[in-house]
Amino acid sequence: MIQAVKNDFEGDARELLDKGFDVNTTDPKGNTLVILAAANRATRTLPALLAYHPKLELRNIYGETALMLAAYRREKGMVTALLAAGAKVNSTGWTALHYAASGGDMDIVNQLISAGADINAKAPEGSTPMIMAAREGKIDVIKRLLSLHADPSVMNENGMTALKWSLKRNDTDIMELLVEANATQ
């Protein structure tokens, strides 16, 4: 079944599910079939899995959910399907918006924000979506977050702010944007 999902063999996956295969089965790294579908861009297989009502908030050993990985992989259709199936947009720790901010897909960022994503959500080490966007040089994401009054002055436990990331990257466009927004170092 795991190989069927990884290879996006929807027919094989559906056949195994119809025979009683547990949709919440995990691999040794804690990846559920839905997480594997998101990680491997198995766009044909995901709807078959969702039809069996998997637990969408289960996380792998890295703390990732299917929604997070779909957001990072820039799979808008998967994000839409997961949200429609009941995936939670906010959670404790890392969120799908952190991953979307890193990936930089504005459609997905906006989709998650429209679904109620916390724009100032803090990861376990204190990073916010703004910090992640600055770390990856995603200026459009930063502009969007600033337009919603996200806090650019948050510092994670490593002492990094969005502005410090822009300095480290020598990204003058992001630096100027954050300075205009009165971000502190």
C-alpha positions in Angstrom: 0.0 0.0 0.0 2.8 2.4 0.9 4.3 1.9 -2.5 1.0 2.4 -4.2 0.6 5.7 -2.5 4.2 6.9 -3.1 3.8 6.0 -6.8 0.3 7.5 -7.1 -1.3 4.3 -8.1 -4.8 5.3 -7.2 -6.4 2.1 -8.5 -4.2 -0.2 -6.4 -4.6 2.0 -3.3 -8.4 2.0 -3.7 -8.5 -1.7 -4.2 -6.5 -2.3 -0.9 -8.7 0.2 1.0 -11.8 -1.6 -0.3 -10.4 -4.8 1.1 -10.0 -3.3 4.5 -6.5 -1.8 4.6 -6.3 0.7 7.4 -6.1 4.3 6.0 -4.3 5.4 9.1 -1.4 2.9 8.6 2.0 4.5 9.1 5.5 3.8 7.9 8.5 3.6 10.2 8.8 7.4 10.2 5.2 7.9 11.3 4.0 9.0 7.9 0.4 8.1 7.4 -0.8 7.3 3.9 -2.2 10.8 3.6 1.1 12.3 4.7 2.9 10.1 2.1 0.4 11.2 -0.6 1.2 14.9 0.2 4.9 14.3 0.4 5.0 12.5 -2.9 2.5 14.6 -4.7 0.1 11.7 -5.2 -2.7 13.8 -6.5 -4.8 11.0 -7.9 -4.5 8.8 -4.8 -5.3 11.5 -2.2 -9.1 11.6 -3.0 -9.3 7.8 -2.6 -7.6 8.1 0.8 -9.8 10.9 1.9 -12.9 8.9 1.1 -12.0 6.6 4.0 -11.9 9.5 6.5 -8.3 9.3 7.7 -7.1 11.1 10.8 -5.7 14.3 9.2 -4.0 15.7 12.3 -1.6 12.8 12.8 2.0 13.9 12.5 5.1 12.1 11.4 8.3 11.9 13.5 9.2 15.4 12.2 5.9 16.9 13.4 4.5 17.3 9.9 0.9 16.8 8.8 -0.4 16.2 5.3 -1.6 19.8 5.1 1.9 21.1 6.0 3.5 19.0 3.3 0.9 19.8 0.7 1.4 23.6 1.5 5.2 23.3 1.2 5.1 21.2 -2.0 2.9 24.0 -3.5 0.0 21.5 -4.2 -3.0 23.9 -4.1 -5.4 21.1 -5.1 -4.2 19.0 -2.2 -4.5 21.8 0.2 -8.0 22.5 -1.0 -9.0 18.8 -0.6 -7.4 18.5 2.8 -9.1 21.6 4.1 -12.4 20.4 2.7 -11.9 17.1 4.5 -11.5 18.9 7.8 -7.7 19.4 8.2 -7.1 22.0 10.9 -5.3 25.1 9.6 -4.0 26.0 13.1 -2.2 23.7 15.6 0.3 23.9 18.3 3.8 24.3 17.0 4.6 24.3 13.3 1.6 25.1 11.1 0.8 24.8 7.4 1.2 28.6 7.1 4.9 28.2 8.3 5.4 25.7 5.5 3.5 27.8 2.9 5.5 30.9 3.8 8.7 28.9 3.3 7.4 27.5 0.0 6.2 30.9 -1.2 3.1 30.0 -3.1 0.8 33.0 -2.7 -2.3 31.2 -3.6 -1.7 28.7 -0.8 -0.7 31.4 1.6 -3.9 33.2 0.9 -6.0 30.0 1.0 -4.7 29.2 4.5 -5.2 32.8 5.7 -8.8 32.7 4.3 -9.3 29.4 6.2 -8.3 31.2 9.5 -4.5 30.6 9.7 -2.8 32.4 12.6 -0.4 34.8 10.9 1.7 35.1 14.0 1.7 31.4 14.9 4.9 30.5 16.7 6.8 27.2 16.0 8.3 25.4 19.0 11.5 27.5 18.7 9.6 30.7 18.2 9.7 31.2 14.4 6.6 32.8 12.8 5.5 32.5 9.2 7.1 36.0 8.7 10.5 34.7 9.9 10.2 31.6 7.6 9.3 33.8 4.6 12.3 36.1 5.3 14.6 33.1 5.8 13.6 31.8 2.3 13.5 35.3 0.7 9.8 35.2 -0.1 9.1 39.0 -0.3 5.5 38.6 -1.6 4.6 36.5 1.5 6.2 39.1 3.7 4.2 41.9 2.0 0.9 39.9 2.5 1.6 39.2 6.1 2.5 42.8 6.8 -0.7 43.9 5.1 -2.5 41.8 7.7 -0.5 43.4 10.5 1.7 40.4 11.3 4.3 41.2 13.8 7.7 41.6 12.1 9.6 42.1 15.4 9.2 38.6 16.8 12.5 36.9 17.7 12.9 33.2 17.8 14.9 31.4 20.5 18.0 31.6 18.2 17.7 35.4 18.3 16.6 35.6 14.6 13.9 38.0 13.4 12.7 38.5 9.9 15.0 41.5 9.6 18.0 39.5 10.8 17.3 36.9 8.2 17.1 39.5 5.5 20.5 40.9 6.7 22.0 37.4 6.7 20.7 36.8 3.2 21.8 40.3 2.1 18.3 40.7 0.7 18.0 44.5 0.4 14.4 44.4 -0.9 13.2 42.5 2.2 15.4 44.7 4.5 13.9 47.9 3.1 10.3 46.5 3.4 10.8 45.4 7.0 12.6 48.7 8.0 9.6 50.6 6.5 7.3 48.4 8.6 9.5 49.4 11.6 10.7 45.9 12.3 13.3 45.6 15.0 16.4 43.5 14.8 
